[in-house]
Each structure stands twice: as C-alpha cells, then as structure tokens.
Amino acid sequence: ETIEHEQVVEETGEVIEAIQDGEPFDLDAFLSELDVSMAAGKTHDEVIQIWDDYDVEATLTGDDDAMQKAFDLRKPHIARVLRAETANHPINAG
C-alpha cells in the first residue's frame, strides 16, 4: 500500500518547513549564500561555525552531489584561513 504524503501529514501532524512555505529548495542559492558567508570567516573556527550555522550536512543529507559541492566550496575557505593563521603565528614572525 502506498501512503501519500498528505496522509502522513494528517496522521502525524508534522509539516516540513519547505513544504509549509511552498518554496522549493534552491540549491544554487543555498550554496551561493554559504560561499559568501564562509568568505567572511577570518579563522578556521569561524568558517566551521558558519558551516554549522547553515546546517549544511543535515540540509543536504541524501544528495551526495550537493554535499560534495558544499565541501568543495568549504575547502578553499579553510585553506585561506589556515594560511593566514600560519602566517600570523609567532613562530613564523621571523
């Protein structure tokens, strides 16, 4: 027996926010906003906090390609802040 989504909502009383507001999830917009936000991060911890604030892994669960794109976006931001942190470390001050 196939259970329609509407039946599940009626039975459980649960409504997913994306369905509730009628807006389809825009992956490109999500990734673009994530990228811009991570660009503002000045430390490794800040970039990771921004990632966590966007709840990337939960948001993109089940979409391996989207998850990979998100990790690919994060990688240069992590590298950028780690280079800056390393350059500013007292042992490298010269």
ZIWO-V437316 format. One record per residue. N is the residue number from 1. PHI is phi as a letter, one per 30 degrees, with the letter a starting at -180 (999 if undefined). PSI is psi in radians with two decimals (999 if undefined). OMEGA is omega in radians with two decimals (none if undefined). Layout:
n = (N & N)
phi = (PHI & PHI)
psi = (PSI & PSI)
omega = (OMEGA & OMEGA)
This chain:
n = (1 & 2 & 3 & 4 & 5 & 6 & 7 & 8 & 9 & 10 & 11 & 12 & 13 & 14 & 15 & 16 & 17 & 18 & 19 & 20 & 21 & 22 & 23 & 24 & 25 & 26 & 27 & 28 & 29 & 30 & 31 & 32 & 33 & 34 & 35 & 36 & 37 & 38 & 39 & 40 & 41 & 42 & 43 & 44 & 45 & 46 & 47 & 48 & 49 & 50 & 51 & 52 & 53 & 54 & 55 & 56 & 57 & 58 & 59 & 60 & 61 & 62 & 63 & 64 & 65 & 66 & 67 & 68 & 69 & 70 & 71 & 72 & 73 & 74 & 75 & 76 & 77 & 78 & 79 & 80 & 81 & 82 & 83 & 84 & 85 & 86 & 87 & 88 & 89 & 90 & 91 & 92 & 93 & 94)
phi = (999 & c & c & d & e & d & d & d & d & d & d & c & i & c & b & d & e & d & d & d & d & i & c & d & d & c & e & d & d & d & d & d & d & d & d & d & d & d & d & d & d & c & b & e & d & d & d & d & d & d & e & d & d & d & h & e & d & d & d & c & e & j & b & e & d & d & d & d & e & d & d & d & d & d & e & d & d & d & d & d & d & d & d & d & d & d & d & c & d & e & d & c & d & j)
psi = (2.31 & 2.29 & 2.12 & 2.65 & -0.73 & -0.62 & -0.72 & -0.77 & -0.77 & -0.71 & -0.72 & -0.37 & 0.11 & 2.43 & 2.23 & 2.38 & -0.74 & -0.58 & -0.67 & -0.75 & -0.07 & 0.04 & 2.21 & 2.63 & 2.23 & 1.68 & -0.78 & -0.74 & -0.73 & -0.85 & -0.66 & -0.80 & -0.71 & -0.81 & -0.82 & -0.74 & -0.77 & -0.52 & -0.43 & -0.25 & 2.33 & -0.23 & 2.87 & -0.80 & -0.67 & -0.75 & -0.76 & -0.67 & -0.72 & -0.78 & -0.83 & -0.66 & -0.60 & -0.16 & 0.83 & -0.86 & -0.68 & -0.68 & -0.66 & 0.14 & 2.31 & -0.17 & 1.51 & -0.67 & -0.77 & -0.71 & -0.74 & -0.72 & -0.73 & -0.79 & -0.64 & -0.60 & -0.65 & -0.62 & -0.87 & -0.49 & -0.72 & -0.81 & -0.73 & -0.85 & -0.57 & -0.67 & -0.77 & -0.74 & -0.69 & -0.74 & -0.55 & -0.02 & 2.42 & -0.56 & -0.39 & 0.11 & -0.27 & 999)
omega = (3.10 & 3.11 & 3.13 & -3.13 & -3.11 & 3.12 & -3.14 & 3.14 & 3.14 & -3.08 & -3.04 & -3.07 & -3.12 & 3.08 & 3.11 & -3.05 & -3.11 & 3.11 & -3.08 & -3.10 & 3.06 & -3.13 & 3.05 & 3.14 & -3.14 & -3.08 & -3.11 & 3.12 & 3.13 & -3.11 & 3.12 & 3.11 & 3.10 & -3.12 & 3.13 & -3.14 & 3.13 & 3.11 & 3.12 & 3.14 & -3.10 & 3.10 & 3.08 & -3.13 & 3.13 & 3.13 & 3.12 & 3.11 & 3.09 & 3.09 & -3.13 & 3.12 & 3.09 & 3.14 & -2.99 & -3.04 & 3.09 & -3.11 & -3.04 & 3.11 & 3.11 & 3.11 & -3.05 & -3.14 & 3.13 & 3.13 & 3.13 & 3.10 & -3.14 & 3.11 & 3.09 & 3.08 & -3.08 & -3.02 & -3.13 & 3.10 & 3.08 & -3.13 & -3.13 & -3.09 & 3.09 & 3.06 & -3.14 & 3.14 & 3.14 & -3.13 & -3.11 & -3.13 & -3.10 & -3.12 & -3.13 & -3.07 & 3.02 & none)
